[in-house]
Amino acid sequence: MRQPYRTSFAYSSGRPPSRWFTFGGLSYLLFIVFMLWKCLWLNHLLAIPNMATDRYDVMVNLGALLILGGLTMWLPSRWRPLVLFVMNLLLTFLLYADLVYFRYFQDFITIPVLQQTGQVGELGGSIAALLSWKDLYFFLDWLLLLPLCIREMRAIRRTSYLNSRASLHFHKPSWGLRFLRRSAAGLVSLAVGGMLLFYPIHHATTTWAKGLFDGNWWSASLYNITGIYGFHGYDIARYAEDHWLNNKRLSEDQVHQIEVWFEEHQDQLAGPKATFGKYKGSNVIMVQVEALENIVIGNKLNGQEITPHLNQLLKESLYFNRFYHQTGQGRTSDADFSVQSSLHPLPAGSVFTRYPKHQYDVLPTILKENHYTTGAYHAYEAGFWNRNIVYHEFNYDSFMSKKDYAMDDPLGWSLSDASFFRQSLERMKKEQAPFYSFMITLSSHHPYTMPKQLHKLSVDPYEGTIFGNYLQAVHYADEAIGSFIEELKESGLWDQSIFILYGDHDNSIPDKEPVEALLGQPISDLKMRETKQQVPLIIHLPDGAEAGTYDRVGGQMDVAPTILHWLGIDASKMHFMGSHLQNEQAPLVVLRDGSFTNGNITYLPSPDGIVENGTCYDVNTEDILSAAACSPLQQKASSELQISDWLITYNYLEIIAKK
């Protein structure tokens, strides 16, 4: 008599073995263990100061993974290993993308950032410079899981085939009973995961991190509480509420708060009465220089000036040596936005991509209304940072992008700064005066690699390092700017124009030792932070008046009201948050992460978002002050950020225009 087929599973007991104790169950356990380790390794590599305790890190990350893994329990056991492996791949890629993004932007990827994923391919060179061999640890588990998964899937298919032909002498549990078992296992995983995830979050947000979700200015603060996957879950929910489920509108009280804030701020928009309208009708040429930090201005390496042409320009210009970039995740686009609109960027993503069609009081629109010809110049793709749409909304008469330039001298990301300035000036000469020209350079963009023939500095001992490359790139950009200024003088435009030059953001190089070498002395962590936040602002007036170094603190939001004052355009009715850089009132420069300075004290927020856990410094002595010393200004800074976010997010200017 022919014997029935026998499989690798012996059914001598009269019923099949539970698949939970095969790789279907093991894959779940391995998924949890490996992904938890990756979360903790990410936390180690990020090394964000003042994070929550390791116990909370484990709890929130384990909870999130139990929830995600628990979702697979509803699947038949034969599919669980494959699904968990694919989930491992996707979550690992997300986690690693967060790490690389944080290294450059000091922030995490959010939904608004993902809307700009077209830019990732353009960042190839920069991304390569942000990788480390230690990153390979994130992917080592795949060497074990992939062959195990393949083996298990083959075994499952073989067993299913044999079982279909075998004469099995037992009653197989019904589909309904099997589904109930999977459901029970899934519910247990979800319940335990939910408790592990939400208990630490609830405890933190009702005690030491109370109000964090209402007043968060920095994604790292949320990550500190939620863990990486909890953060992304919250980000998705927040985005869905804002864009898909949001029926919220500004309340009458919020509208009133905005109105009162700008009314009380009007006095800070005014400059000295003697200079109001002094340069009415002058052209305005504004240059935003990529990654130009203030540390290079006036400093030398190996006896060589890093920026000799800018140093020469300082002798006949206003130089603000304590000028802060106020950018967030949008970096270059944030600098552009804050300078043009005198508003803060958003806490997540870029205004250019999130709210490009909302209404703002911006320089090109204001100047066009005052009979200026307006043009933007940037030798890159018009769609990058959504500029083609934004610049149309800003009412620029023209936007000269990459397609409009002859690529006669390619360098780095696009066209060399030298050719960029030369070709832009050719167009500028044809513009009807007065004109406003806004220019964005590229040659000094991260990762700062340039052909050897353009290396004109001796950067020992930093030759071949990213810092050495940065100095070479800045030196090249300085030379291109010097040539541009000479061409402006030869064309006769120099004496007819207000010339403004500033850095857009820091260079994303965290190393302290090279900075100390340039300064010739050791520096504190506070001084290093200020170095990364300060960019130069140089303004040359048509007659070379008011030249000198100004030690007053300022920020990118202060540019618009200052320029309009000299042109004789009243900014008091504009929704500007900056101040005139020569205003007599005490300044307050607020940054996107909630830190601020008035020139005498500096406040650095804690990642947990609690005011009392932040640090208040005396700028001159660097002594730590009591929290009370910063508390009034901290409330003012928080209010400023909130008002700015309301104005942008809810399109406040459109609301009042309809009244």
Salt bridges, closest charged atoms under 4 A:
ASP98 OD2 - HIS232 NE2 2.48
ASP135 OD1 - ARG103 NH2 2.90
ASP141 OD1 - LYS38 NZ 2.96
GLU152 OE2 - ARG19 NH2 2.50
ASP235 OD1 - ARG238 NH2 3.21
GLU241 OE2 - LYS248 NZ 2.98
GLU259 OE2 - LYS659 NZ 3.75
GLU290 OE2 - HIS445 NE2 3.79
GLU290 OE2 - HIS505 NE2 3.13
GLU293 OE2 - LYS532 NZ 2.75
GLU316 OE2 - LYS489 NZ 3.84
GLU316 OE2 - HIS540 NE2 3.88
ASP361 OD2 - HIS575 ND1 3.05
GLU381 OE2 - LYS402 NZ 3.62
GLU393 OE2 - LYS357 NZ 3.21
GLU393 OE2 - HIS392 ND1 3.84
ASP397 OD1 - LYS368 NZ 2.97
ASP404 OD1 - LYS403 NZ 3.29
ASP408 OD2 - ARG422 NH2 2.73
GLU426 OE2 - ARG422 NH1 3.96
GLU463 OE2 - LYS452 NZ 3.57
ASP478 OD2 - HIS309 ND1 2.83
GLU479 OE1 - LYS456 NZ 3.19
GLU486 OE2 - LYS489 NZ 3.96
ASP504 OD2 - HIS505 NE2 3.29
ASP506 OD2 - HIS325 NE2 3.53
ASP506 OD2 - ARG331 NH1 3.14
ASP525 OD1 - LYS512 NZ 2.71
ASP551 OD2 - ARG322 NH1 3.42
ASP593 OD2 - ARG529 NH2 2.82
GLU640 OE2 - HIS344 NE2 2.65
ASP645 OD1 - ARG592 NH1 2.98
GLU654 OE1 - LYS658 NZ 3.81
